[in-house]
């Protein structure tokens, strides 16, 4: 499985710009990612390129959850501060995963049955890494929303005095 996964990740790293461009077109037109529609293609692409280059460190780390936490809490901060709703951030992340797979599949990485089986094992691990990423993003958004709510309550209390 690791050999196939390394091959898929290497493909994503080497072709990060191409995959990111396809992803950017998708999120800039998808009805589920409306908040991305007004952003520049370059800005959106840089997110995906950065992600595709960081994915190896998550995938092969001894503690992939810890690595995802380190990287994607920052990402969640950025998206939250940009005003991107959580559901759109999550769906854009789902599309990042999908575009890695679509690109790999388009390149016909798996020809034989054995390669196909290894691809499924690699995809299963990729899905697990994205599950970690989604959890970290959602948890960080929750913390930020809770903090913002607390600040608003404090401001209301001060205004009432």
Secondary structure, DSSP 8 states (H G I E B T S, - for coil): -HHHHHHHHHHHHHTHHHHHHHHHHHHHH-GGGGGGTTS-HHHHHHHHHHHHHHHHHHHT-TTHHHHHHHHHHHHHHHHHHTT--HHHHHHHHHHHHHHHHHHHHHTT---SHHHHHHHHHHHHHHHHHHHHHHHHHHHHHHHHHHHHHHHHHHHHHHHH-
